[in-house]
Amino acid sequence: MPFQVIYVDQVVLGSMVMNYVILYTVGKIGGVTNVRWRMVIAAALGGLYSIAAFVPAFSPLMTVWFKTLASVIIIIVAFAPLPPIRLATCLAFFYLTSFALGGSVIGIMYFLEAQGGVGSFPQSFPSVLERYFWHAIVLALGVFGAAGKGTALLFKRRYRQSLFKIPLVIKVCDKQVQTEGFLDSGNQLTDPLTGNPVIVAEYEVIKSLLPRELITYLDNNRELDPVKAMMVMQDSLWGAKFRLIPFQSLGKDAGMLLGFDPDQVELQYGHKTICSTGVTVAICLKTLSPDADYNVLVHPGLLGTDIS
């Protein structure tokens, strides 16, 4: 009767490598501190447990209850102590990541296998495992790592934008503009005369709030010269509302922004509505967001907190 030789040391080592990657991913996704030596021990326990899948005498250890217990022990060894909810979350991430990576390895092995099909899976698995085990692990880790980095960057970007995006309304007299703001922790601009926090807004968004003289000047000039703009406004009833705001950015000399005092700025932050009359709006002719996701840079002082 033909038989297939499976090298247990390779299975254990391969399982350890995969378990370590899985635990590292779980720690990153779950926001848990990754302690390398603890993850190595947990990965080794998982590698030893994988022997049960190939030794008939250990088949009772492959029941659902034993698998669940082994998973919990691995998570505890890697990440404990954790609150029960965080522990359960890490366990869920552990299963999802294991299914994704384990399924990728099996799929790649049979993708590399030129003979047989799904129907021959039980009979062909040992031979396919022997021939393509390490090839599949290396390829799966490469694909998994690339996909994981891309997903993490996308998730981080979307999460950050959703967390820091703030709907706001700028009101001047009987006019108002509703737009999207972005909470910019690097925006520490304040009006030197009043000490009010400064928000930076795109010209095209707040254009309808501005006086006709200023709109004419800005529409005819591709670059904003705040001093000339102030001269344009000197005979206007709006003159007292406008002021020059000094600023300095990294790698550039100090400059000036043209700002004005609105009647009110209303922000929607979470479940709170924040109304402020002590704020200055600086005008920017450029687009603030490459993806046009927001049009205003919000000063963190408007929320009564410093966010870093």
Phi and psi in degrees as GROMACS dihedral restraints (atoms count N, CA, C in turn):
[ dihedral_restraints ]
;  ai    aj    ak    al  type     phi  dphi    fc
    3     4     5     6     1   -66.2    20    10
    4     5     6     7     1   145.4    20    10
    6     7     8     9     1  -138.7    20    10
    7     8     9    10     1   162.5    20    10
    9    10    11    12     1  -119.4    20    10
   10    11    12    13     1   132.7    20    10
   12    13    14    15     1   -88.5    20    10
   13    14    15    16     1   127.0    20    10
   15    16    17    18     1  -117.1    20    10
   16    17    18    19     1   124.2    20    10
   18    19    20    21     1   -84.7    20    10
   19    20    21    22     1   109.2    20    10
   21    22    23    24     1   -62.4    20    10
   22    23    24    25     1   -35.8    20    10
   24    25    26    27     1   -62.0    20    10
   25    26    27    28     1   -37.0    20    10
   27    28    29    30     1   -68.4    20    10
   28    29    30    31     1   -39.8    20    10
   30    31    32    33     1   -62.6    20    10
   31    32    33    34     1   -44.6    20    10
   33    34    35    36     1   -64.7    20    10
   34    35    36    37     1   -45.9    20    10
   36    37    38    39     1   -63.9    20    10
   37    38    39    40     1   -43.9    20    10
   39    40    41    42     1   -62.8    20    10
   40    41    42    43     1   -40.8    20    10
   42    43    44    45     1   -65.2    20    10
   43    44    45    46     1   -38.0    20    10
   45    46    47    48     1   -62.8    20    10
   46    47    48    49     1   -44.8    20    10
   48    49    50    51     1   -60.1    20    10
   49    50    51    52     1   -47.5    20    10
   51    52    53    54     1   -64.5    20    10
   52    53    54    55     1   -42.5    20    10
   54    55    56    57     1   -62.8    20    10
   55    56    57    58     1   -38.8    20    10
   57    58    59    60     1   -64.1    20    10
   58    59    60    61     1   -44.5    20    10
   60    61    62    63     1   -62.7    20    10
   61    62    63    64     1   -41.5    20    10
   63    64    65    66     1   -62.5    20    10
   64    65    66    67     1   -46.2    20    10
   66    67    68    69     1   -66.0    20    10
   67    68    69    70     1   -39.3    20    10
   69    70    71    72     1   -60.9    20    10
   70    71    72    73     1   -42.9    20    10
   72    73    74    75     1   -64.7    20    10
   73    74    75    76     1   -42.0    20    10
   75    76    77    78     1   -60.5    20    10
   76    77    78    79     1   -43.6    20    10
   78    79    80    81     1   -61.7    20    10
   79    80    81    82     1   -41.1    20    10
   81    82    83    84     1   -67.8    20    10
   82    83    84    85     1   -46.2    20    10
   84    85    86    87     1   -68.2    20    10
   85    86    87    88     1   -41.3    20    10
   87    88    89    90     1   -81.9    20    10
   88    89    90    91     1    -3.3    20    10
   90    91    92    93     1    68.3    20    10
   91    92    93    94     1    31.3    20    10
   93    94    95    96     1  -104.8    20    10
   94    95    96    97     1   142.7    20    10
   96    97    98    99     1   -65.0    20    10
   97    98    99   100     1   126.9    20    10
   99   100   101   102     1   -87.9    20    10
  100   101   102   103     1   115.4    20    10
  102   103   104   105     1  -102.6    20    10
  103   104   105   106     1   113.2    20    10
  105   106   107   108     1   -57.9    20    10
  106   107   108   109     1   -48.3    20    10
  108   109   110   111     1   -66.0    20    10
  109   110   111   112     1   -31.6    20    10
  111   112   113   114     1   -71.5    20    10
  112   113   114   115     1   -37.7    20    10
  114   115   116   117     1   -68.2    20    10
  115   116   117   118     1   -33.6    20    10
  117   118   119   120     1   -64.1    20    10
  118   119   120   121     1   -44.8    20    10
  120   121   122   123     1   -63.4    20    10
  121   122   123   124     1   -44.7    20    10
  123   124   125   126     1   -63.4    20    10
  124   125   126   127     1   -40.7    20    10
  126   127   128   129     1   -64.8    20    10
  127   128   129   130     1   -37.2    20    10
  129   130   131   132     1   -65.5    20    10
  130   131   132   133     1   -40.3    20    10
  132   133   134   135     1   -61.1    20    10
  133   134   135   136     1   -42.2    20    10
  135   136   137   138     1   -64.3    20    10
  136   137   138   139     1   -36.6    20    10
  138   139   140   141     1   -65.4    20    10
  139   140   141   142     1   -41.7    20    10
  141   142   143   144     1   -65.5    20    10
  142   143   144   145     1   -38.5    20    10
  144   145   146   147     1   -65.0    20    10
  145   146   147   148     1   -28.6    20    10
  147   148   149   150     1   -65.6    20    10
  148   149   150   151     1   -18.1    20    10
  150   151   152   153     1   -60.7    20    10
  151   152   153   154     1   -31.9    20    10
  153   154   155   156     1   -59.4    20    10
  154   155   156   157     1   -26.2    20    10
  156   157   158   159     1   -71.7    20    10
  157   158   159   160     1   -17.1    20    10
  159   160   161   162     1  -118.5    20    10
  160   161   162   163     1    -3.0    20    10
  162   163   164   165     1  -113.2    20    10
  163   164   165   166     1   111.9    20    10
  165   166   167   168     1   -54.6    20    10
  166   167   168   169     1   -32.9    20    10
  168   169   170   171     1   -65.9    20    10
  169   170   171   172     1   -23.6    20    10
  171   172   173   174     1   -97.6    20    10
  172   173   174   175     1    10.0    20    10
  174   175   176   177     1   -57.7    20    10
  175   176   177   178     1   -32.1    20    10
  177   178   179   180     1   -60.5    20    10
  178   179   180   181     1   -22.0    20    10
  180   181   182   183     1   -77.4    20    10
  181   182   183   184     1    -4.4    20    10
  183   184   185   186     1   -97.9    20    10
  184   185   186   187     1    13.5    20    10
  186   187   188   189     1   -71.8    20    10
  187   188   189   190     1   163.9    20    10
  189   190   191   192     1   -58.8    20    10
  190   191   192   193     1   -39.8    20    10
  192   193   194   195     1   -66.9    20    10
  193   194   195   196     1   -42.0    20    10
  195   196   197   198     1   -67.9    20    10
  196   197   198   199     1   -37.6    20    10
  198   199   200   201     1   -63.2    20    10
  199   200   201   202     1   -42.3    20    10
  201   202   203   204     1   -64.3    20    10
  202   203   204   205     1   -43.8    20    10
  204   205   206   207     1   -61.7    20    10
  205   206   207   208     1   -43.0    20    10
  207   208   209   210     1   -62.4    20    10
  208   209   210   211     1   -39.8    20    10
  210   211   212   213     1   -63.8    20    10
  211   212   213   214     1   -44.0    20    10
  213   214   215   216     1   -62.5    20    10
  214   215   216   217     1   -43.4    20    10
  216   217   218   219     1   -61.9    20    10
  217   218   219   220     1   -42.1    20    10
  219   220   221   222     1   -61.8    20    10
  220   221   222   223     1   -44.8    20    10
  222   223   224   225     1   -64.9    20    10
  223   224   225   226     1   -40.9    20    10
  225   226   227   228     1   -64.0    20    10
  226   227   228   229     1   -46.1    20    10
  228   229   230   231     1   -61.2    20    10
  229   230   231   232     1   -38.2    20    10
  231   232   233   234     1   -78.4    20    10
  232   233   234   235     1   -38.1    20    10
  234   235   236   237     1  -126.8    20    10
  235   236   237   238     1   -12.4    20    10
  237   238   239   240     1   -63.8    20    10
  238   239   240   241     1   154.9    20    10
  240   241   242   243     1   -83.8    20    10
  241   242   243   244     1   140.6    20    10
  243   244   245   246     1  -138.9    20    10
  244   245   246   247     1   151.0    20    10
  246   247   248   249     1   -60.4    20    10
  247   248   249   250     1   151.6    20    10
  249   250   251   252     1   -53.2    20    10
  250   251   252   253     1   -39.1    20    10
  252   253   254   255     1   -67.4    20    10
  253   254   255   256     1   -43.0    20    10
  255   256   257   258     1   -65.0    20    10
  256   257   258   259     1   -38.3    20    10
  258   259   260   261     1   -63.0    20    10
  259   260   261   262     1   -44.4    20    10
  261   262   263   264     1   -64.5    20    10
  262   263   264   265     1   -37.0    20    10
  264   265   266   267     1   -64.3    20    10
  265   266   267   268     1   -44.6    20    10
  267   268   269   270     1   -63.3    20    10
  268   269   270   271     1   -36.2    20    10
  270   271   272   273     1   -65.4    20    10
  271   272   273   274     1   -41.2    20    10
  273   274   275   276     1   -64.3    20    10
  274   275   276   277     1   -43.9    20    10
  276   277   278   279     1   -63.0    20    10
  277   278   279   280     1   -35.8    20    10
  279   280   281   282     1   -61.5    20    10
  280   281   282   283     1   -45.4    20    10
  282   283   284   285     1   -65.6    20    10
  283   284   285   286     1   -46.2    20    10
  285   286   287   288     1   -61.6    20    10
  286   287   288   289     1   -44.0    20    10
  288   289   290   291     1   -67.8    20    10
  289   290   291   292     1   -39.7    20    10
  291   292   293   294     1   -62.6    20    10
  292   293   294   295     1   -44.7    20    10
  294   295   296   297     1   -62.6    20    10
  295   296   297   298     1   -40.2    20    10
  297   298   299   300     1   -66.8    20    10
  298   299   300   301     1   -48.3    20    10
  300   301   302   303     1   -72.8    20    10
  301   302   303   304     1   -43.5    20    10
  303   304   305   306     1   -63.3    20    10
  304   305   306   307     1   -42.3    20    10
  306   307   308   309     1   -63.9    20    10
  307   308   309   310     1   -35.4    20    10
  309   310   311   312     1   -65.1    20    10
  310   311   312   313     1   -41.6    20    10
  312   313   314   315     1   -62.2    20    10
  313   314   315   316     1   -48.3    20    10
  315   316   317   318     1   -63.6    20    10
  316   317   318   319     1   -42.8    20    10
  318   319   320   321     1   -62.5    20    10
  319   320   321   322     1   -41.6    20    10
  321   322   323   324     1   -68.2    20    10
  322   323   324   325     1   -37.5    20    10
  324   325   326   327     1   -59.7    20    10
  325   326   327   328     1   -44.9    20    10
  327   328   329   330     1   -78.7    20    10
  328   329   330   331     1   -19.7    20    10
  330   331   332   333     1   -69.7    20    10
  331   332   333   334     1   -36.4    20    10
  333   334   335   336     1   -78.5    20    10
  334   335   336   337     1   -22.4    20    10
  336   337   338   339     1   -74.0    20    10
  337   338   339   340     1   125.2    20    10
  339   340   341   342     1   -87.9    20    10
  340   341   342   343     1   -17.2    20    10
  342   343   344   345     1  -115.2    20    10
  343   344   345   346     1   158.6    20    10
  345   346   347   348     1    77.3    20    10
  346   347   348   349     1  -174.4    20    10
  348   349   350   351     1  -156.3    20    10
  349   350   351   352     1  -162.6    20    10
  351   352   353   354     1   -62.8    20    10
  352   353   354   355     1   -35.7    20    10
  354   355   356   357     1   -65.0    20    10
  355   356   357   358     1   -24.5    20    10
  357   358   359   360     1   -95.5    20    10
  358   359   360   361     1    11.8    20    10
  360   361   362   363     1   -54.3    20    10
  361   362   363   364     1   -52.9    20    10
  363   364   365   366     1   -60.3    20    10
  364   365   366   367     1   -40.0    20    10
  366   367   368   369     1   -77.5    20    10
  367   368   369   370     1   -35.2    20    10
  369   370   371   372     1   -88.6    20    10
  370   371   372   373     1   -15.1    20    10
  372   373   374   375     1   -56.3    20    10
  373   374   375   376     1   -47.5    20    10
  375   376   377   378     1   -58.2    20    10
  376   377   378   379     1   -43.3    20    10
  378   379   380   381     1   -70.0    20    10
  379   380   381   382     1   -38.7    20    10
  381   382   383   384     1   -64.8    20    10
  382   383   384   385     1   -38.7    20    10
  384   385   386   387     1   -61.8    20    10
  385   386   387   388     1   -42.5    20    10
  387   388   389   390     1   -66.6    20    10
  388   389   390   391     1   -40.6    20    10
  390   391   392   393     1   -78.9    20    10
  391   392   393   394     1   -37.9    20    10
  393   394   395   396     1  -120.9    20    10
  394   395   396   397     1    11.8    20    10
  396   397   398   399     1   -56.8    20    10
  397   398   399   400     1   -57.1    20    10
  399   400   401   402     1   -72.5    20    10
  400   401   402   403     1   -33.4    20    10
  402   403   404   405     1   -59.0    20    10
  403   404   405   406     1   -45.6    20    10
  405   406   407   408     1   -66.0    20    10
  406   407   408   409     1   -39.8    20    10
  408   409   410   411     1   -63.7    20    10
  409   410   411   412     1   -46.6    20    10
  411   412   413   414     1   -62.1    20    10
  412   413   414   415     1   -46.8    20    10
  414   415   416   417     1   -65.0    20    10
  415   416   417   418     1   -42.5    20    10
  417   418   419   420     1   -64.1    20    10
  418   419   420   421     1   -41.3    20    10
  420   421   422   423     1   -64.9    20    10
  421   422   423   424     1   -37.6    20    10
  423   424   425   426     1   -63.4    20    10
  424   425   426   427     1   -48.6    20    10
  426   427   428   429     1   -64.8    20    10
  427   428   429   430     1   -42.8    20    10
  429   430   431   432     1   -64.0    20    10
  430   431   432   433     1   -42.5    20    10
  432   433   434   435     1   -65.0    20    10
  433   434   435   436     1   -44.0    20    10
  435   436   437   438     1   -64.3    20    10
  436   437   438   439     1   -45.7    20    10
  438   439   440   441     1   -65.2    20    10
  439   440   441   442     1   -38.1    20    10
  441   442   443   444     1   -65.2    20    10
  442   443   444   445     1   -42.3    20    10
  444   445   446   447     1   -65.1    20    10
  445   446   447   448     1   -43.7    20    10
  447   448   449   450     1   -63.3    20    10
  448   449   450   451     1   -43.0    20    10
  450   451   452   453     1   -65.7    20    10
  451   452   453   454     1   -41.2    20    10
  453   454   455   456     1   -63.6    20    10
  454   455   456   457     1   -42.7    20    10
  456   457   458   459     1   -64.6    20    10
  457   458   459   460     1   -42.5    20    10
  459   460   461   462     1   -65.2    20    10
  460   461   462   463     1   -44.5    20    10
  462   463   464   465     1   -63.2    20    10
  463   464   465   466     1   -43.9    20    10
  465   466   467   468     1   -62.6    20    10
  466   467   468   469     1   -42.0    20    10
  468   469   470   471     1   -65.4    20    10
  469   470   471   472     1   -47.4    20    10
  471   472   473   474     1   -65.5    20    10
  472   473   474   475     1   -41.3    20    10
  474   475   476   477     1   -64.7    20    10
  475   476   477   478     1   -43.2    20    10
  477   478   479   480     1   -63.7    20    10
  478   479   480   481     1   -42.1    20    10
  480   481   482   483     1   -66.2    20    10
  481   482   483   484     1   -42.0    20    10
  483   484   485   486     1   -67.6    20    10
  484   485   486   487     1   -31.0    20    10
  486   487   488   489     1   -76.7    20    10
  487   488   489   490     1   -36.9    20    10
  489   490   491   492     1  -102.7    20    10
  490   491   492   493     1    -4.8    20    10
  492   493   494   495     1   -77.3    20    10
  493   494   495   496     1   134.6    20    10
  495   496   497   498     1  -133.9    20    10
  496   497   498   499     1   115.3    20    10
  498   499   500   501     1   -65.8    20    10
  499   500   501   502     1   139.1    20    10
  501   502   503   504     1  -147.2    20    10
  502   503   504   505     1   159.4    20    10
  504   505   506   507     1  -126.5    20    10
  505   506   507   508     1   128.2    20    10
  507   508   509   510     1  -106.7    20    10
  508   509   510   511     1   126.0    20    10
  510   511   512   513     1  -117.6    20    10
  511   512   513   514     1   132.6    20    10
  513   514   515   516     1  -137.4    20    10
  514   515   516   517     1   117.6    20    10
  516   517   518   519     1    54.7    20    10
  517   518   519   520     1  -123.4    20    10
  519   520   521   522     1   -98.5    20    10
  520   521   522   523     1    13.3    20    10
  522   523   524   525     1  -110.3    20    10
  523   524   525   526     1   154.2    20    10
  525   526   527   528     1  -152.6    20    10
  526   527   528   529     1   153.9    20    10
  528   529   530   531     1  -128.9    20    10
  529   530   531   532     1   130.6    20    10
  531   532   533   534     1  -108.2    20    10
  532   533   534   535     1   128.3    20    10
  534   535   536   537     1  -152.5    20    10
  535   536   537   538     1  -176.3    20    10
  537   538   539   540     1  -105.5    20    10
  538   539   540   541     1   131.2    20    10
  540   541   542   543     1  -110.4    20    10
  541   542   543   544     1   162.8    20    10
  543   544   545   546     1  -126.6    20    10
  544   545   546   547     1   125.2    20    10
  546   547   548   549     1   -71.5    20    10
  547   548   549   550     1   108.2    20    10
  549   550   551   552     1  -103.7    20    10
  550   551   552   553     1   105.9    20    10
  552   553   554   555     1   -66.2    20    10
  553   554   555   556     1   -20.1    20    10
  555   556   557   558     1   -84.6    20    10
  556   557   558   559     1    -7.4    20    10
  558   559   560   561     1   -85.4    20    10
  559   560   561   562     1   100.9    20    10
  561   562   563   564     1  -114.8    20    10
  562   563   564   565     1    21.2    20    10
  564   565   566   567     1   -66.7    20    10
  565   566   567   568     1   136.6    20    10
  567   568   569   570     1  -135.7    20    10
  568   569   570   571     1   153.1    20    10
  570   571   572   573     1   -73.1    20    10
  571   572   573   574     1   119.3    20    10
  573   574   575   576     1   -64.0    20    10
  574   575   576   577     1   -22.8    20    10
  576   577   578   579     1   -82.6    20    10
  577   578   579   580     1   -42.3    20    10
  579   580   581   582     1  -107.4    20    10
  580   581   582   583     1   -18.7    20    10
  582   583   584   585     1    78.8    20    10
  583   584   585   586     1     4.9    20    10
  585   586   587   588     1   -70.2    20    10
  586   587   588   589     1   145.7    20    10
  588   589   590   591     1   -65.7    20    10
  589   590   591   592     1   149.3    20    10
  591   592   593   594     1  -111.9    20    10
  592   593   594   595     1   129.5    20    10
  594   595   596   597     1  -105.5    20    10
  595   596   597   598     1   144.9    20    10
  597   598   599   600     1  -105.6    20    10
  598   599   600   601     1   124.6    20    10
  600   601   602   603     1  -125.2    20    10
  601   602   603   604     1   145.9    20    10
  603   604   605   606     1   -70.0    20    10
  604   605   606   607     1   137.8    20    10
  606   607   608   609     1   -57.3    20    10
  607   608   609   610     1   -45.8    20    10
  609   610   611   612     1   -62.5    20    10
  610   611   612   613     1   -26.6    20    10
  612   613   614   615     1   -78.8    20    10
  613   614   615   616     1   -39.3    20    10
  615   616   617   618     1  -101.6    20    10
  616   617   618   619     1     8.6    20    10
  618   619   620   621     1   -53.7    20    10
  619   620   621   622     1   -40.6    20    10
  621   622   623   624     1   -66.9    20    10
  622   623   624   625     1   -15.3    20    10
  624   625   626   627     1   -87.9    20    10
  625   626   627   628     1   -14.5    20    10
  627   628   629   630     1   -89.4    20    10
  628   629   630   631     1   157.1    20    10
  630   631   632   633     1   -69.8    20    10
  631   632   633   634     1   156.3    20    10
  633   634   635   636     1   -60.6    20    10
  634   635   636   637     1   -39.6    20    10
  636   637   638   639     1   -60.3    20    10
  637   638   639   640     1   -42.0    20    10
  639   640   641   642     1   -71.3    20    10
  640   641   642   643     1   -39.9    20    10
  642   643   644   645     1   -59.8    20    10
  643   644   645   646     1   -43.4    20    10
  645   646   647   648     1   -61.0    20    10
  646   647   648   649     1   -44.2    20    10
  648   649   650   651     1   -63.9    20    10
  649   650   651   652     1   -47.6    20    10
  651   652   653   654     1   -69.2    20    10
  652   653   654   655     1   -35.3    20    10
  654   655   656   657     1   -66.9    20    10
  655   656   657   658     1   -24.5    20    10
  657   658   659   660     1   -97.4    20    10
  658   659   660   661     1     2.1    20    10
  660   661   662   663     1  -132.3    20    10
  661   662   663   664     1   126.2    20    10
  663   664   665   666     1   -73.9    20    10
  664   665   666   667     1   -25.8    20    10
  666   667   668   669     1  -118.3    20    10
  667   668   669   670     1   141.2    20    10
  669   670   671   672     1   -89.8    20    10
  670   671   672   673     1   119.8    20    10
  672   673   674   675     1  -102.7    20    10
  673   674   675   676     1   102.2    20    10
  675   676   677   678     1   -57.3    20    10
  676   677   678   679     1   -36.1    20    10
  678   679   680   681     1   -66.4    20    10
  679   680   681   682     1   -46.8    20    10
  681   682   683   684     1   -63.9    20    10
  682   683   684   685     1   -37.1    20    10
  684   685   686   687     1   -63.3    20    10
  685   686   687   688     1   -38.1    20    10
  687   688   689   690     1   -65.5    20    10
  688   689   690   691     1   -36.8    20    10
  690   691   692   693     1   -66.2    20    10
  691   692   693   694     1   -36.5    20    10
  693   694   695   696     1   -63.0    20    10
  694   695   696   697     1   -33.4    20    10
  696   697   698   699     1   -91.1    20    10
  697   698   699   700     1    -2.5    20    10
  699   700   701   702     1   -64.1    20    10
  700   701   702   703     1   -29.8    20    10
  702   703   704   705     1   -97.9    20    10
  703   704   705   706     1     5.5    20    10
  705   706   707   708     1   -89.4    20    10
  706   707   708   709     1   152.8    20    10
  708   709   710   711     1   -62.5    20    10
  709   710   711   712     1   -20.6    20    10
  711   712   713   714     1   -82.3    20    10
  712   713   714   715     1    -8.1    20    10
  714   715   716   717     1   -51.3    20    10
  715   716   717   718     1   -39.7    20    10
  717   718   719   720     1   -70.3    20    10
  718   719   720   721     1   -19.9    20    10
  720   721   722   723     1   -81.0    20    10
  721   722   723   724     1   -20.4    20    10
  723   724   725   726     1   -97.7    20    10
  724   725   726   727     1   151.2    20    10
  726   727   728   729     1  -157.3    20    10
  727   728   729   730     1   164.3    20    10
  729   730   731   732     1   -95.8    20    10
  730   731   732   733     1   135.5    20    10
  732   733   734   735     1  -120.2    20    10
  733   734   735   736     1   112.5    20    10
  735   736   737   738     1   -72.0    20    10
  736   737   738   739     1   144.7    20    10
  738   739   740   741     1  -147.8    20    10
  739   740   741   742     1   162.9    20    10
  741   742   743   744     1  -145.1    20    10
  742   743   744   745     1   129.3    20    10
  744   745   746   747     1  -116.5    20    10
  745   746   747   748     1   163.7    20    10
  747   748   749   750     1   -62.5    20    10
  748   749   750   751     1   126.2    20    10
  750   751   752   753     1    81.7    20    10
  751   752   753   754     1     3.5    20    10
  753   754   755   756     1  -129.2    20    10
  754   755   756   757     1   151.8    20    10
  756   757   758   759     1   -70.8    20    10
  757   758   759   760     1   166.0    20    10
  759   760   761   762     1   -62.2    20    10
  760   761   762   763     1   145.6    20    10
  762   763   764   765     1  -139.1    20    10
  763   764   765   766     1  -172.1    20    10
  765   766   767   768     1  -128.6    20    10
  766   767   768   769     1   143.3    20    10
  768   769   770   771     1  -115.3    20    10
  769   770   771   772     1   149.3    20    10
  771   772   773   774     1   -93.5    20    10
  772   773   774   775     1   124.3    20    10
  774   775   776   777     1  -130.4    20    10
  775   776   777   778     1   162.4    20    10
  777   778   779   780     1  -143.5    20    10
  778   779   780   781     1   162.2    20    10
  780   781   782   783     1   -99.2    20    10
  781   782   783   784     1   112.8    20    10
  783   784   785   786     1   -76.4    20    10
  784   785   786   787     1   168.6    20    10
  786   787   788   789     1   -73.0    20    10
  787   788   789   790     1   -35.1    20    10
  789   790   791   792     1  -164.6    20    10
  790   791   792   793     1   147.2    20    10
  792   793   794   795     1  -123.5    20    10
  793   794   795   796     1   127.7    20    10
  795   796   797   798     1  -115.9    20    10
  796   797   798   799     1   123.2    20    10
  798   799   800   801     1  -115.8    20    10
  799   800   801   802     1   144.1    20    10
  801   802   803   804     1  -109.9    20    10
  802   803   804   805     1   102.4    20    10
  804   805   806   807     1  -115.8    20    10
  805   806   807   808     1   106.6    20    10
  807   808   809   810     1    65.0    20    10
  808   809   810   811     1  -123.9    20    10
  810   811   812   813     1   -98.4    20    10
  811   812   813   814     1     8.0    20    10
  813   814   815   816     1  -107.0    20    10
  814   815   816   817     1   143.4    20    10
  816   817   818   819     1  -108.3    20    10
  817   818   819   820     1   121.0    20    10
  819   820   821   822     1  -111.7    20    10
  820   821   822   823     1   122.2    20    10
  822   823   824   825     1  -111.8    20    10
  823   824   825   826     1   130.9    20    10
  825   826   827   828     1  -136.6    20    10
  826   827   828   829     1   135.6    20    10
  828   829   830   831     1  -105.5    20    10
  829   830   831   832     1   -10.9    20    10
  831   832   833   834     1   -97.5    20    10
  832   833   834   835     1    68.8    20    10
  834   835   836   837     1  -147.8    20    10
  835   836   837   838     1   148.0    20    10
  837   838   839   840     1  -116.5    20    10
  838   839   840   841     1   139.0    20    10
  840   841   842   843     1  -106.2    20    10
  841   842   843   844     1   120.1    20    10
  843   844   845   846     1   -95.3    20    10
  844   845   846   847     1   140.7    20    10
  846   847   848   849     1   -94.2    20    10
  847   848   849   850     1   132.4    20    10
  849   850   851   852     1  -127.0    20    10
  850   851   852   853     1   127.2    20    10
  852   853   854   855     1   -81.0    20    10
  853   854   855   856     1   -15.8    20    10
  855   856   857   858     1   -91.3    20    10
  856   857   858   859     1   164.8    20    10
  858   859   860   861     1   -80.6    20    10
  859   860   861   862     1   130.3    20    10
  861   862   863   864     1   -83.0    20    10
  862   863   864   865     1   -33.0    20    10
  864   865   866   867     1  -114.8    20    10
  865   866   867   868     1   127.0    20    10
  867   868   869   870     1   -60.5    20    10
  868   869   870   871     1   -30.5    20    10
  870   871   872   873     1   -99.3    20    10
  871   872   873   874     1     6.7    20    10
  873   874   875   876     1    57.7    20    10
  874   875   876   877     1    34.8    20    10
  876   877   878   879     1   -81.4    20    10
  877   878   879   880     1   -22.5    20    10
  879   880   881   882     1  -151.4    20    10
  880   881   882   883     1   162.1    20    10
  882   883   884   885     1  -128.1    20    10
  883   884   885   886     1    -1.8    20    10
  885   886   887   888     1  -137.9    20    10
  886   887   888   889     1   137.3    20    10
  888   889   890   891     1   -97.3    20    10
  889   890   891   892     1   116.3    20    10
  891   892   893   894     1   -92.3    20    10
  892   893   894   895     1   133.5    20    10
  894   895   896   897     1   -74.2    20    10
  895   896   897   898     1   130.4    20    10
  897   898   899   900     1   -63.2    20    10
  898   899   900   901     1   -21.3    20    10
  900   901   902   903     1   -64.2    20    10
  901   902   903   904     1   -21.4    20    10
  903   904   905   906     1   -68.2    20    10
  904   905   906   907     1   -21.3    20    10
  906   907   908   909     1   -94.5    20    10
  907   908   909   910     1     0.8    20    10
  909   910   911   912     1    76.2    20    10
  910   911   912   913     1    20.2    20    10
  912   913   914   915     1  -151.3    20    10
  913   914   915   916     1   156.3    20    10
  915   916   917   918     1  -101.8    20    10
  916   917   918   919     1   125.2    20    10
  918   919   920   921     1  -114.1    20    10
  919   920   921   922     1   126.8    20    10
